[in-house]
Amino acid sequence: MNILKPQKIIFDKLIKTNNLLESIEEAEKISNINLESCKKDNIELNDITIEKSIITNTEIINSNLDKNTFIDIIFENCNFSNTSFENCAFIRCEFNNCKMAGGNFIEAMLYNVSFVESNLNYINFTTASIENVYIENTVLRNSCFQENKLKNIILKNADLTQAQFFKTSLSKIDLSESIIDGIVLSVDDIKGAIINEFQAVDLISLLGVKVK
């Protein structure tokens, strides 16, 4: 499965800025920017579209960024801890070495998105649509997946310790290279997933069977 990367970002034509959020208005569409070293706390920014851009070394924490659209964006070394992206759309986006702990992605749409070397602990993906997503060397401890539509998900060394899955099918998803200690799910959720022999021993308790 190929995850589509951000398209048509012309690096030498990006407009470099660190104060974009000072002037942006609701319902605005922004293209071809390089937002760098921007630091904001407790802001609210909704109903905007950002496309064909790079966002680096930026910290937006404890904020509300709901109902926004991000298309063809590369996020590098960003911190979005405890920030809400509810009802946002992420299309062909990359998150590299980003921190999004405690983030809210309720009813978000992620399509052709990758998370690499990132911190997604305590993230909430309830009712999000997640398709063509690549996750590598990323921690999702205590994350929440509830009533999700998961399709074409690749996990490489993901830490799903104590992650919770509720009414979310993991069928055809390969968990064998990930950590699933203390994972919370039902027999219906795990049915059809790919696991290794050591994980099978941990998950056998779901069937009400004890290994002697």
C-alpha positions as CSV (number, residue, x, y, z in Angstrom):
1,M,0.0,0.0,0.0
2,N,1.3,3.4,-0.9
3,I,0.7,6.4,1.3
4,L,0.5,9.5,-0.9
5,K,2.9,12.2,0.1
6,P,2.2,15.9,0.1
7,Q,1.9,17.1,-3.5
8,K,3.3,20.1,-5.4
9,I,5.1,21.8,-2.5
10,I,7.6,24.1,-4.3
11,F,10.1,24.7,-1.6
12,D,11.8,27.7,-3.1
13,K,8.5,29.6,-3.6
14,L,7.3,29.3,0.0
15,I,6.6,32.5,1.9
16,K,8.5,32.3,5.2
17,T,6.7,33.7,8.2
18,N,6.4,33.2,12.0
19,N,3.4,35.4,12.7
20,L,0.8,34.1,10.3
21,L,-1.6,33.5,13.1
22,E,-1.7,37.2,14.0
23,S,-3.5,38.1,10.8
24,I,-5.4,35.0,9.6
25,E,-9.2,35.3,9.4
26,E,-12.0,32.8,9.6
27,A,-12.8,31.0,6.3
28,E,-9.5,32.1,4.8
29,K,-7.5,29.9,2.4
30,I,-3.7,30.0,2.7
31,S,-1.2,28.4,0.3
32,N,2.6,28.1,-0.1
33,I,3.8,29.2,3.3
34,N,6.6,28.2,5.5
35,L,5.4,28.8,9.1
36,E,8.5,28.5,11.4
37,S,9.2,29.0,15.1
38,C,5.7,30.2,15.9
39,K,4.6,29.8,19.5
40,K,1.0,30.3,20.7
41,D,-1.0,29.1,23.7
42,N,-4.8,29.1,24.2
43,I,-5.8,30.3,20.8
44,E,-8.9,29.6,18.8
45,L,-8.7,29.3,15.0
46,N,-11.5,27.7,13.0
47,D,-12.8,27.2,9.5
48,I,-9.5,27.9,7.6
49,T,-7.7,25.9,4.9
50,I,-3.9,25.7,4.7
51,E,-2.4,23.8,1.7
52,K,1.0,23.2,0.0
53,S,3.0,24.4,3.0
54,I,5.6,23.5,5.6
55,I,5.1,24.1,9.3
56,T,8.3,23.7,11.4
57,N,9.4,24.2,15.0
58,T,6.0,25.5,15.8
59,E,4.3,25.2,19.2
60,I,0.5,25.6,19.5
61,I,-0.7,24.1,22.7
62,N,-3.9,24.1,24.8
63,S,-5.7,25.5,21.8
64,N,-8.8,25.0,19.7
65,L,-8.1,24.4,16.0
66,D,-11.4,22.8,15.1
67,K,-13.1,22.5,11.7
68,N,-9.9,23.3,9.7
69,T,-8.6,21.7,6.6
70,F,-4.9,20.8,6.0
71,I,-3.9,19.7,2.5
72,D,-0.4,18.8,1.4
73,I,1.3,19.9,4.6
74,I,4.6,18.8,6.1
75,F,4.7,19.3,9.9
76,E,8.3,19.1,11.3
77,N,9.3,19.3,15.0
78,C,5.9,20.7,16.1
79,N,4.2,20.6,19.5
80,F,0.4,20.5,19.4
81,S,-0.1,19.1,22.9
82,N,-3.6,19.3,24.4
83,T,-4.9,21.0,21.3
84,S,-8.3,20.2,19.6
85,F,-8.5,19.3,15.9
86,E,-12.1,18.2,16.1
87,N,-13.8,17.9,12.7
88,C,-10.6,18.7,10.9
89,A,-9.5,17.2,7.6
90,F,-5.9,16.1,7.0
91,I,-5.2,15.1,3.4
92,R,-1.7,14.1,2.3
93,C,0.0,15.3,5.4
94,E,3.2,14.3,7.2
95,F,3.9,14.6,10.9
96,N,7.6,14.1,11.6
97,N,9.0,14.3,15.2
98,C,5.8,16.0,16.4
99,K,4.2,16.0,19.9
100,M,0.4,15.8,20.0
101,A,-0.1,14.3,23.4
102,G,-3.6,14.8,24.7
103,G,-4.9,15.9,21.3
104,N,-8.5,15.8,20.3
105,F,-9.2,14.4,16.8
106,I,-12.9,13.6,17.4
107,E,-14.7,13.2,14.0
108,A,-11.6,14.2,12.2
109,M,-10.7,12.8,8.7
110,L,-7.2,11.5,8.1
111,Y,-6.5,10.4,4.5
112,N,-2.9,9.6,3.3
113,V,-1.3,10.8,6.5
114,S,1.9,9.6,8.2
115,F,3.2,9.9,11.8
116,V,6.9,9.3,12.3
117,E,8.9,9.5,15.5
118,S,6.0,11.3,17.1
119,N,4.2,11.4,20.5
120,L,0.5,10.7,20.3
121,N,0.0,9.6,23.9
122,Y,-3.6,10.1,25.3
123,I,-4.8,11.2,21.8
124,N,-8.5,10.8,21.2
125,F,-9.6,9.6,17.7
126,T,-13.2,8.9,18.6
127,T,-15.4,8.5,15.5
128,A,-12.6,9.7,13.2
129,S,-12.3,8.3,9.7
130,I,-8.7,7.0,9.3
131,E,-7.6,5.7,5.9
132,N,-4.2,5.2,4.3
133,V,-2.3,6.1,7.4
134,Y,1.4,5.1,8.2
135,I,2.6,5.1,11.8
136,E,6.3,4.5,12.5
137,N,8.3,4.7,15.8
138,T,5.4,6.5,17.4
139,V,3.9,6.3,20.9
140,L,0.1,6.1,21.3
141,R,-0.1,5.0,24.9
142,N,-3.5,5.4,26.4
143,S,-4.9,6.5,23.1
144,C,-8.6,6.2,22.3
145,F,-10.2,4.7,19.2
146,Q,-13.9,4.5,19.4
147,E,-16.3,3.8,16.6
148,N,-13.6,4.4,14.0
149,K,-13.5,3.5,10.3
150,L,-9.9,2.1,9.9
151,K,-8.7,1.2,6.4
152,N,-5.2,0.5,5.1
153,I,-3.3,1.3,8.3
154,I,0.4,0.4,8.5
155,L,2.0,0.2,12.0
156,K,5.8,-0.1,12.3
157,N,7.1,-0.1,15.9
158,A,4.0,1.7,17.3
159,D,3.5,1.7,21.1
160,L,-0.2,1.0,21.8
161,T,0.3,0.3,25.5
162,Q,-3.1,0.5,27.2
163,A,-4.7,1.9,24.0
164,Q,-8.5,1.5,24.0
165,F,-10.5,0.2,21.0
166,F,-14.3,0.3,21.2
167,K,-16.5,-0.8,18.2
168,T,-13.4,-0.4,16.0
169,S,-12.4,-3.3,13.8
170,L,-8.7,-4.1,13.5
171,S,-9.3,-6.6,10.7
172,K,-6.4,-6.9,8.3
173,I,-4.2,-4.5,10.4
174,D,-0.8,-5.9,11.3
175,L,0.0,-5.4,15.0
176,S,2.9,-7.8,15.0
177,E,5.6,-5.2,15.0
178,S,3.9,-3.0,17.7
179,I,3.6,-3.0,21.5
180,I,0.1,-3.9,22.6
181,D,0.6,-4.4,26.4
182,G,-2.6,-3.8,28.3
183,I,-4.5,-3.0,25.1
184,V,-8.3,-2.8,25.8
185,L,-10.6,-4.2,23.1
186,S,-13.2,-6.9,22.4
187,V,-13.1,-10.1,20.5
188,D,-15.0,-8.5,17.7
189,D,-12.5,-5.6,17.5
190,I,-9.4,-7.9,17.3
191,K,-11.0,-10.4,14.9
192,G,-9.0,-10.6,11.7
193,A,-6.0,-8.6,13.0
194,I,-2.4,-9.9,12.4
195,I,-0.5,-10.6,15.6
196,N,2.7,-12.5,16.6
197,E,2.8,-15.5,18.9
198,F,3.8,-13.6,22.0
199,Q,0.9,-11.2,21.5
200,A,-1.4,-14.2,21.1
201,V,-0.6,-15.3,24.6
202,D,-1.6,-11.9,26.0
203,L,-4.8,-11.7,24.0
204,I,-6.0,-15.2,24.8
205,S,-7.7,-13.9,27.9
206,L,-10.3,-12.2,25.7
207,L,-11.6,-15.7,25.0
208,G,-11.9,-16.5,28.6
209,V,-9.1,-19.0,28.5
210,K,-6.3,-19.3,31.0
211,V,-2.9,-20.6,30.0
212,K,-1.6,-23.1,32.6
